[in-house]
Amino acid sequence: MKQILKTLSVYYVAYFILLMLMLGMLYAYPKVELHLLLNSCHSNLQDTIFKYYSMLAEWPLYVLALLPLAWKKKEITIFFALCELSGGAMVQILKRIFSAPRPVSVFDNYPDLVLPLVDGVHMHHSNSFPSGHTSTFFIFFTCCAFILAYHYLRQANRHDLRTQILFNLLLLLLLALAALGGYSRIYLSQHFLSDVCVGSMIGVTIPCLIFHLCKNKVLELNLNETK
C-alpha cells in the first residue's frame, strides 16, 4: 500500500493543492457570492460541453467500468463497483442528514440576483450536499489512477525518466478530468462549491480505503511480484 501511495504522490499532492484552493474560496466568500463568481462566464459552447460532460457520471462511467470484463479482468470491475457503491451510500446518507437546498432554491430568496442556467438541464431543488456526481467522477478517475499506478509498479524495473514523466502527466490528466466533472455541477447550478468540495473528498478517499482493504482479496494484487 505504501508503494502505491508513494507512486500516486503527484496525484494526491495536486488534489491537496486543489482542495486548499477550494477551502480558501469557501472561507473568503459567502456561498451565494462565490457561486455567482464561479458561474459568471457562460457561452453556448461551454453550455453544451458541461451539460453533456456532467451526464457522464449518470451512467457512461459505469459502462466504462465494465470494459475490463472484456479482457477477463473482473477484479478491476469489482474494484470500481465496490468504490462506487461505498461512495454512493455515503453520499446518500449525507444528503438525507443535511437535506440542503440546491442553488435554484437558495436563489429564490434573492430576487435581485440572476442565476445563470443552461437550457435543457433539469434542475433539482433539494439534497444538494454533497454532490453525488462529483463523488462519482472522483471515484472513477481515482480508481483509474490506482490501477495505473499498480501496473506502473509492476514494470518499475523497465522505466526511464521519460516514462516517469509521462506517468505523472497521466495522473494529472485523470485529476483534471475529475475536477472538470466537479466544476460542471457548479456551472450547471446544480451544486455549490461546498457540495463539490465534499463530494471530491469522498471520491479520493473511498478508492484508497477499498484498495487497502481488498487488494489481496477481491483485486488479487500482489506487489511482491515487482521485486
C-alpha positions as CSV (number, residue, x, y, z in Angstrom):
1,M,0.0,0.0,0.0
2,K,2.8,2.4,0.8
3,Q,4.3,1.7,-2.6
4,I,1.1,2.6,-4.3
5,L,0.6,5.8,-2.3
6,K,4.1,6.9,-3.0
7,T,3.6,6.3,-6.7
8,L,0.4,8.3,-6.6
9,S,2.1,11.2,-4.7
10,V,1.7,13.6,-7.6
11,Y,-2.0,12.8,-7.8
12,Y,-2.7,13.3,-4.1
13,V,-0.4,16.4,-3.8
14,A,-2.1,18.0,-6.7
15,Y,-5.5,17.2,-5.2
16,F,-4.4,18.6,-1.8
17,I,-3.5,21.9,-3.5
18,L,-6.9,21.9,-5.3
19,L,-8.6,21.2,-2.0
20,M,-6.8,24.0,-0.3
21,L,-7.9,26.4,-3.0
22,M,-11.5,25.3,-2.7
23,L,-11.4,25.7,1.1
24,G,-9.8,29.1,0.8
25,M,-12.6,30.3,-1.5
26,L,-15.2,28.9,0.8
27,Y,-13.6,30.8,3.6
28,A,-13.2,34.1,1.7
29,Y,-16.6,34.4,0.0
30,P,-20.2,34.0,1.1
31,K,-21.9,31.0,-0.6
32,V,-24.2,32.9,-3.0
33,E,-21.5,35.4,-4.0
34,L,-19.0,32.6,-4.6
35,H,-21.4,30.7,-6.7
36,L,-22.0,33.7,-9.0
37,L,-18.3,34.3,-9.2
38,L,-17.6,30.7,-10.3
39,N,-20.5,30.7,-12.6
40,S,-20.0,34.1,-14.3
41,C,-18.7,33.1,-17.7
42,H,-21.2,31.3,-19.9
43,S,-21.2,30.6,-23.6
44,N,-23.1,28.3,-25.9
45,L,-20.0,26.1,-26.4
46,Q,-19.4,25.8,-22.7
47,D,-23.1,25.2,-22.0
48,T,-23.0,22.2,-24.4
49,I,-19.7,20.8,-23.1
50,F,-20.6,20.9,-19.4
51,K,-24.1,19.8,-20.0
52,Y,-23.0,16.5,-21.6
53,Y,-19.8,16.1,-19.7
54,S,-21.8,16.2,-16.4
55,M,-24.0,13.4,-17.8
56,L,-21.0,11.0,-17.9
57,A,-21.5,10.4,-14.1
58,E,-25.1,9.3,-14.6
59,W,-24.3,6.0,-16.5
60,P,-21.4,6.2,-19.1
61,L,-18.7,5.9,-16.4
62,Y,-20.4,2.8,-15.0
63,V,-20.4,1.3,-18.5
64,L,-16.7,2.1,-18.9
65,A,-16.0,0.3,-15.6
66,L,-17.4,-2.9,-17.2
67,L,-14.9,-2.8,-20.0
68,P,-12.2,-4.8,-18.1
69,L,-14.5,-7.8,-18.2
70,A,-13.8,-8.0,-22.0
71,W,-10.2,-8.8,-21.1
72,K,-11.2,-11.1,-18.2
73,K,-10.1,-8.6,-15.6
74,K,-13.1,-8.9,-13.4
75,E,-11.2,-7.8,-10.3
76,I,-10.8,-4.3,-11.8
77,T,-14.6,-4.0,-12.4
78,I,-15.2,-5.3,-8.9
79,F,-12.9,-2.7,-7.5
80,F,-14.8,0.0,-9.4
81,A,-18.1,-1.4,-8.2
82,L,-17.1,-1.6,-4.6
83,C,-15.8,2.0,-4.7
84,E,-18.9,3.4,-6.4
85,L,-21.3,1.6,-4.2
86,S,-19.5,2.6,-1.0
87,G,-19.2,6.2,-2.2
88,G,-22.8,6.3,-3.3
89,A,-24.0,5.0,0.0
90,M,-22.0,7.6,1.9
91,V,-23.3,10.4,-0.3
92,Q,-26.9,9.4,0.1
93,I,-26.6,9.2,3.8
94,L,-25.2,12.7,4.0
95,K,-27.8,14.0,1.6
96,R,-30.6,12.7,3.9
97,I,-28.9,14.1,7.0
98,F,-28.3,17.6,5.7
99,S,-31.2,18.0,3.2
100,A,-29.5,21.1,1.9
101,P,-31.3,23.2,-0.8
102,R,-29.9,23.4,-4.3
103,P,-28.8,26.7,-5.8
104,V,-32.1,27.3,-7.7
105,S,-34.0,27.1,-4.3
106,V,-31.5,29.3,-2.5
107,F,-31.6,32.0,-5.2
108,D,-35.3,32.2,-4.9
109,N,-34.6,34.2,-1.8
110,Y,-32.5,36.7,-3.8
111,P,-34.9,38.1,-6.5
112,D,-32.4,40.8,-7.5
113,L,-29.8,38.2,-8.5
114,V,-29.9,36.3,-11.8
115,L,-28.7,32.7,-11.6
116,P,-27.2,31.6,-15.0
117,L,-28.9,28.4,-16.2
118,V,-28.3,26.1,-19.1
119,D,-31.2,25.2,-21.5
120,G,-32.3,21.6,-21.4
121,V,-30.9,20.9,-18.0
122,H,-33.5,19.6,-15.5
123,M,-32.9,21.5,-12.2
124,H,-33.0,19.8,-8.8
125,H,-34.2,21.7,-5.7
126,S,-33.2,19.5,-2.8
127,N,-30.4,17.2,-1.4
128,S,-27.6,19.4,-2.6
129,F,-24.9,18.4,-0.1
130,P,-22.7,16.7,-1.0
131,S,-22.5,16.3,-4.8
132,G,-23.1,12.7,-5.9
133,H,-21.9,13.4,-9.5
134,T,-18.7,14.9,-8.2
135,S,-18.2,11.9,-6.0
136,T,-18.7,9.6,-9.0
137,F,-16.2,11.5,-11.1
138,F,-13.5,11.5,-8.5
139,I,-14.1,7.8,-7.5
140,F,-13.9,6.7,-11.1
141,F,-10.7,8.6,-12.0
142,T,-9.1,7.9,-8.7
143,C,-9.7,4.2,-9.3
144,C,-8.1,4.6,-12.7
145,A,-5.1,6.2,-11.0
146,F,-4.8,3.3,-8.6
147,I,-4.9,0.7,-11.4
148,L,-2.5,2.7,-13.5
149,A,-0.1,3.0,-10.5
150,Y,-0.3,-0.7,-9.9
151,H,0.6,-1.6,-13.4
152,Y,3.3,1.1,-13.4
153,L,4.9,-0.6,-10.3
154,R,4.8,-4.0,-11.9
155,Q,7.0,-2.6,-14.7
156,A,9.2,-0.5,-12.4
157,N,12.4,-2.0,-13.5
158,R,11.8,-1.0,-17.1
159,H,11.1,2.7,-16.5
160,D,13.2,5.6,-17.6
161,L,12.8,9.3,-16.9
162,R,10.6,9.8,-19.9
163,T,8.2,7.1,-18.7
164,Q,8.1,8.5,-15.2
165,I,7.2,12.0,-16.6
166,L,4.5,10.5,-18.8
167,F,3.1,8.5,-15.9
168,N,2.8,11.6,-13.7
169,L,1.3,13.6,-16.6
170,L,-1.4,10.9,-16.9
171,L,-2.1,11.1,-13.2
172,L,-2.6,14.9,-13.5
173,L,-4.8,14.4,-16.5
174,L,-7.0,12.0,-14.5
175,L,-7.3,14.5,-11.7
176,A,-8.1,17.3,-14.2
177,L,-10.9,15.2,-15.7
178,A,-12.4,14.5,-12.2
179,A,-12.1,18.2,-11.3
180,L,-13.8,19.2,-14.6
181,G,-16.7,16.9,-13.7
182,G,-17.0,18.6,-10.3
183,Y,-16.9,22.1,-11.8
184,S,-19.6,21.1,-14.3
185,R,-22.0,20.7,-11.4
186,I,-21.3,24.3,-10.4
187,Y,-21.5,25.6,-13.9
188,L,-24.9,24.0,-14.3
189,S,-26.0,25.4,-11.0
190,Q,-26.9,22.0,-9.6
191,H,-24.5,22.4,-6.7
192,F,-22.5,24.9,-4.7
193,L,-18.7,24.7,-4.3
194,S,-19.1,23.3,-0.8
195,D,-21.1,20.3,-2.2
196,V,-18.5,19.7,-4.8
197,C,-15.6,20.0,-2.3
198,V,-17.0,17.3,0.0
199,G,-18.0,15.1,-3.0
200,S,-14.4,15.2,-4.2
201,M,-13.1,14.3,-0.7
202,I,-15.3,11.3,-0.7
203,G,-14.2,10.5,-4.2
204,V,-10.5,10.4,-3.4
205,T,-10.8,8.7,0.0
206,I,-13.0,5.8,-0.8
207,P,-10.8,4.2,-3.5
208,C,-7.8,4.4,-1.1
209,L,-9.8,2.6,1.6
210,I,-11.2,-0.1,-0.7
211,F,-7.8,-0.7,-2.2
212,H,-6.2,-1.1,1.2
213,L,-9.0,-3.5,2.4
214,C,-9.3,-5.6,-0.7
215,K,-6.0,-5.5,-2.6
216,N,-5.2,-9.1,-1.6
217,K,-8.7,-10.5,-1.8
218,V,-11.0,-9.0,-4.4
219,L,-8.3,-7.4,-6.5
220,E,-5.7,-10.2,-6.1
221,L,-2.9,-7.6,-6.4
222,N,0.5,-8.6,-5.0
223,L,3.2,-6.0,-5.4
224,N,5.8,-8.5,-4.2
225,E,5.8,-9.7,-7.9
226,T,7.6,-6.5,-8.7
227,K,10.6,-7.2,-6.6
